[in-house]
Amino acid sequence: MNLTLLTAISPIDGRYFKSTQSLRYIFSEFSFFKYRLKVEILWFKKILKMYKIIKIQKIEKTDVLFIDNILKNFTIKDAMYIKSIEKKTNHDVKALEYFLKYKFSTSKKLSSMSEFIHFGCTSEDINNIAYALMIKDSLNRVIVPFWSEIIGVLKKYSIEYKNSSMLSMTHGQPATPSTMGKEFLNFYYRMKRQFFKLKKIKILAKFNGTTGNYNAYVAAYPKINWHIISEEFIKSLNLVSNPCTTQIEPHDYIAEIFGCISLFNNILIDFNRDIWGYISMNYFTQISIDQEVGSSVMPHKINPIDFENSEGNLGLSNALMNHMINKLPISRWQRDLSDSTVLRNIGVALSYSVIAYHSILCGIKKLKINNIQLLKNLNDNWSVLSEAIQTVMRKYNIKDSYEQLKKLTRGKKISQIDIYNFISNLNIPEIEKKRLKNITPANYIGLSVQIIEKETK
C-alpha cells in the first residue's frame, strides 16, 4: 500500500497534513538529520579554527565552501544513504559521522582531517543541541506567531464587544452581568502572561562529553580550556550553555517550555468551552457556509465544530506534553535511553497544538454576536440586581439587607416592577432610590468597559 494522506496512521500526516506542514520542516526525521548535520559541521569548523593549538592544517576558503555545501545541498537521497548506514551500525549519529567521512573522502585535504569529525563527542552532544535548535525554531517560526495571532484576535474582540452587556452564569445560574468584551479580555490577559513567560525561558544545551566532564577532550589536549570552548560553541548557536550535566542535558528547560504551552492550551480549552456554551445559549450565531452541512440527517444544524476540534486536539497535545514534563527530567544515573524515543515525539505534541490553533482561529472568524439575545436574557433576569440593592442598603446600615433581598428574589421570577416597588419602600434617600431605579441588568456592568480600555491600550 502506498503512503498517502488517506493511508497515514496519524491524522497529523493525513487529515491535518496542511495544518502541520510548518512543523514538518523542523521535526521530520529528514529535518532531524539535517539539524544534527549542522551541529557536526559547525563543531568541525570550530575545531579547524583551533588549528594552531591542535596542530592541524589550515584550510582554505574553498574547503570551507565545500563543507558548507554538504549542509546546504543535503537531500532526501543523502538522508536515505545515512539510513542505509544506520542499518549496519544500529546507531543513527554514528551513521551520520560515517556519512560526513564519505563526503570528505572526495577532498584530499579534508579526507586527511576526517578523524576530527565528531571529535571528542558523545552522540548526546550532537542530539541535545539539535533538539534545542529544533525547539527554538519551532517556537520562533510556529508557536509564537500562532500565539500572537490568537492573543491579537482576543484583544480585537475585547474592544469590539466592550459594550455588549451579557448575563453572567456562575454555577450555571444567572449572575451579576458583565460584557462579552470583558469575558474575551479575561482570556486575552491570561494568554498574554504565558506568552511573555514562554519568551523568557532559556533554551539550554551541553557540549561536554560522555559524562559531562570533558574527559576525552582533556585526554587529547590537556592544556586547552574545553569548558570555554564549549561555551563559545553553544553561544554561537544562540543557545545557553548548561555547565553541569551528565551525558545528557537534563531537559528541564523542555519541561518548563511544555509546562508553559500546556497552561496556555488549558486556558484555550477553557475559552473553547465558554464559546461553545455561548453558542448554545444563542449569545453567538455562526456564519453559515453554503456548501457545509452540520448533520447527515438534520439540515438546520450549524455545529461549533471548530471549537470542539480545538478542544480535542489541545487535550491530545497536553497529554503528550505532560508525559514529557514528567519523563524527560528523569534519567537513571548518568544516562539511559528512555528519553530518546520520547524526544522524537516533540513534533507530534506540538502538531496537535498547531491543529488546535488553526481550528480556534477558524472558529472565531465564523462568530457573530447576537445582541438581541444578550439583551433578552438580561431582561428576563431582573433578580440579578438584588446584589446592587442589598449592597446599597448595607451602606445605610439597614438591618438584614441580604436576607430581605433573599426573601424577595431567591428561586423566584422577578420583574422590573417588583424591583421598583421594593426600592420605593426602602428607607434610603430619594436620590439613592432614583439611582437604583436607573440600574438595569443591561447597564449593571461595573467597570468592565474601563478595565477593557485600560488593559488594551
N, C-alpha and C positions, 0 to 999 in steps of 0.2 A: 504494500500500500504506500503510495506517495504521500509525503508530508505536505499538507495544505492547511489553510485556515480551518477547514472542516474536519481534518483528521488529527489536529493537535490535541493532546490530552488536556493541557492547561488552557483555560479561556484567555489567559494573558497573551498567548501566542496564537489564539484562534479568534474567538468572538471579539476580543478587545485589542486586536493586533494594532490598529491605528492609534488607539489611545496611549499605548505603551511604547510606541516607536522611539520616542526620545530617550528612554532608558535602555533600549536595546543597543544603542551605540556606546553604552557605558558598561553594562553588566552581562552582555553575552559572553560566551567562552572565548570567542574570537577577540572581543574587546579586552577581556582579562589578560589574554596572551599579549596583546599589544601594550597594555599598561605595564606588564612585567618586563617586556622587552625594553620599554622606555627606561625603566629603572636600571636594568642591566647595562644598557648603553651609557646612560649618564654616569653610572658608577665607574665604568671602564674609562670614560673620558676624564673623570676626576682623578683616577689613578695615573693617567697619562700626563696630567698637569704636574704630577709629583715626580716626573722622570729623573730629575737630578738626584733626588733623595733615594728613589727606588733603583736608580741606575739602569734605566731602560732607554731605548732610542726615543728621540724627539720625533714626533710625526708631523707631516706636512698638512697644509690645508686640504689638499686633495684626499688625504687619508681620512680626515675628519668628515669631509663631504661624503666619502664612501660609507662611513659608519652611520652618518645621519640618514642616508638614503635607505639603509636597511629598515629603519623605522618608518620613514616617510612612505616607502613603497611596499609596506607589509600588506600581504594579500591573504585571502582565504586559502589560496594554494599553499602559502607559507605555513599558515596555521595547521592545515592538513598534514603537511610534512612533519611538523612538531608532534602532532598526534601519532603519526606513524612511528616516530622515535619513542614516544611515550609507551607504545605497546610493548616495546622491548625493555625500557628502563623501569616501567611502572612508577614513574616519578615525573611529574609534569615540568617542574622547574629545571631538573637535570636535562630533560629533553630540550628545553629552551636554550640551555647553555650549549648543548651539542649543536643545535641549530645555528647559533651565533658562530661557533667554531667552524661550522661548514661554510657559512657566509664569508668568514675571514680567510678561508683556505684559498680563495681566488685572488687574494692580495699577498704578495710575498712578504712585505713588511709586517702587515697585520697578522699574518699566519704565524710569524715568529714570536708574536706577543700574545697569542691566543690563550695562554695559561693565566693571563691576568683578567680574563673574563670570569666573572663571579668570584673574584679574588677575596678570599677570607670569609665569604658569605655563607650563612645558612639560608635555606630556602625561605625561611620566615623573614629574613631581612628584605628580600625582594617582595614577598607576598604582602607583608603588612603595609609597606609603602604603596604598593599598587592599590590595595583596598582603600588606603587613606586618600589617594588621588581620585579613585572612583567615587568615593563618598563625597569628597569635596566638589567634584564636577557635577554629581547628581543634585547636590544641594543648590549650587550656584546656577546651574542651567535649567533645572526642572522644578525642584520642590519650592525654593524661594520665589521664583516667578509665579508659580501657582498660588502660593500663599498670598503674595502681593495682590494678585488679581482678585482672589476671594475676599480679602480684607477690604480692598478698594470698592468692591460691589456692595459689601455690607455698609460701608461708610456712606456710599451714594444713597442707598435706600433708607438709612437712618435719617438723612437730611430730607429726602423726598417724602417720607411718611411721618415727619415730626409732628404734624398737626392732625394726624389720623387717630383720633381717640378710639380706644378699644376697651372692652370689658376684659379685665384680667381674670384668670382662673387659678386660684390656689386650692390644692387638693381636688382639682377638677370642679370646683364650685365657684360661683360668681364672687368676685373680689374687687378691691379698690382699682379703679380704672388706671390705665397707662396710655401710651400711644404706641402704634406699631413701630414708629421710628425709634422710640426708646428701647423696644424689645430687640430690634436689629442692632442698636448701639451696644447693648449688653454683650452680644456675641462678638461684635467688632472689637470691643475693648479687650475681651478675654483672648481672642486670637492674636491681637496685636502684641500682647505681652509675650506670648510664646514665640512670635516672630522675632522679637528683639532678643529673647533668651537663646534661640537657636543660633543666631548670628554671633553670639558671644562665646559659644562652645569651641574650644581649641581642638583642632584635629591633630592628633599625635602620631608620631612614627618613631621607630627604633632602627638602628643600624649598628649592632654591637656584637654580632656573632652568636654562637650556639647556645650560650647560657648567659649572655648579656655582659660579658666581661672583656671582650676584645681578645680572647685568648690566642686565636690563630694569627691575628694581626701582629700582636706583640711577639709571638714566636718568630715571625718572619722579619719584622722590623721593630726591634725593641725600643729604638730611640725616637720613633715617631709618636706624637701625641694623637693617638687614634680617636680619643674622645672628642677633641677639637675638630678633627677631620670629619667625623660622623655628624657633629652638629652643623658644620658648614654645609655638608651634603644635604641634610634634611631641610635646612633653612633655604637652600637654593631651590627647593621644590615647593616653597611657601607652606611648609608644614612646621609643626612644633616638635622639637626633639624630646623624647621621653628617655631620660638617662638611666632609669632604674627599672630594668626588666629581667625576665628570664629569657628563654629562647624566643618567646613571643611577646609582642606588645600586648598588654593585658586586656585591651578592648574596652576599658572603662569609658572612654570618650564615645565609643559607638553606643554603649548603653545610655549614656547621657543624651546623645542625639535622638535615639529612638524613644527615650522617655519623653522628650520634648515633642516629637512628632506624634507619639501616641496620645499625649494630652491634647494637642491641637485637634487630632482626629476625634477624640471623645467630645470635645466642645462642638465639633462639627456634627457628630451624631446627635447631640442634644438639639442643635439647630434644625437638623433634618426632621426630627420627631416633632418639634414645635410647629414647623411649617406644615408638615403632614396633618397635624391636628387643626391648624388654622384653615387649611383647605377643606377639611371635613366639616368645619363649622361655617364654611362659606365666607370666611373673612377674606379669602383669596379665591378668585376664579383662575382657571388656567387657559391660556390661549389655545384655541382649537386648531390643529393642523389637519387639513382636508384628507390627506391620504392615510393618516394614522387611525387605528382602532384601539379602543380601550378594553374591549372584551370580545371573545369569539361569539358570544350569544346576546350580549346586552349592548345595543348600538349607542345608547346615550352616554356611555361612560368615558370620562377623561381621568384616568388614574394618575396619582402622584408618583409615577414610576421612577422618575429621576432621583427623587429624594429617598425612595426605597432602595434603589440600586446603590446610591451613595452610602447609605447606612450599612448595607450588607457588605460592601467591599471595604469600608473602613473597619468593620469588625474583623474581617479576614486579615487585613493588614496589621491591625493591632495584636491579633492572636500570634502572628509570626514575630512581630517586634517584641512583644512581651516575653516570648520564649527566649529570644536573643538577649534581652535585657537580663534575664535570669541565668542564661547559659554562658554567654561569652566571657564574662569576667572570671570564670572559674576554669582552672586548668590544673591537672594533677602534677605536683612537683614542678619541674622546670619546663614541662611541655607534654601535652597529649594532643591527639588529633581530633578530639571530639568537636573542636570549634571549626575545623576546616570545612566540613560539609554544611555546617550552619551558615558560615560566612558566604558560601556560594549562593545562598538564598536571600541575600540582602536585596538584590534587584527584584525578587519576587515580592518581598514585603512592601517595598516602595511602589511597585507596579500596582498593587491593589489600592494604595492610596491615590495614585495618579488617576486610575479609573474613576475613583470616587470623586476626585476634584473635577474631572471633566463633567460628571453627571450633575454635581451640585450647581455648577455654573450654567449648565444647560437648563436645569430645572428653574433656577431663579429668573432666567430670561423669559420664561413662559408665564410668570405670575402677573396677575392684575388685581390690584387691591379693590375690595368691594366695600366702599364707604357706606353704602346704603345698609348692608347687613351689619356692619360695625355699629352704626347708629341705632338700628333696630334692637340689637342685643343690649345696648346701653339703656335705651328707653324702657325695656322690659325688666329692668333690674334697679329700680329706684332705692331698693333696700341697701345698696352699697354706700349710700350717703349716710347711713347710720354711724359710720366711723367718724365722719366730719362733725355731725351734730353732737354726738356724745363727748367729743373732744372739746368742742366749744363750751358745752355745759360744764365740763370739768374746770375750764378756765374761770367760770363764775361760781365754782365751788358748790354746784348743785348736787345734792346727795343722790347716790345710786344712779348716776348718769348712765353708766354702761348697762345696768340692769333694766332701766326704763326702755332703752332702745332695743335691748334683747327681747323684752316682752312685746314690743311693737312689731318687730321685724323677723325674728328667728323662725324659719320654716314657713313663712307666710308670703303671699303675693302682695306686695306693697305698691301703691300707685303714687303719682306725684301729689294728688290731693291729700292722701294720708300723711305724706311728709310735710306738706304745707300746714295742715291742721295741727300737727304735733308741734311744729316750730311756733305757730301762732300762740299756743298756750304756754310757751316757756317763759319763765321769769328771768328774762335777759333784756338788755337794752334793745329798743326798736331798730337801731342801726345794725345790730348784730342779726336780728331776725331777717331784716331785709337782705343782708349779705348772704345768710344761709339759704334764703329762698332763691337767690340768684345762682346758687350752685346746682348744677345738673350732673347726671352721670357722664355727660359728654365733656364738660369743662372741669370736672374734678380730676385733674391730671397732675396736680402738684407742680413741681419744677422740671417736668420731663423735657419740655422744649428747651429750657435754659441749659439743662445737662447736655443735651444733644449739641447745642450750639457751642458750648464750652469744649467738649471733647472732640469735635470735628473741625476745629479751627485749623 
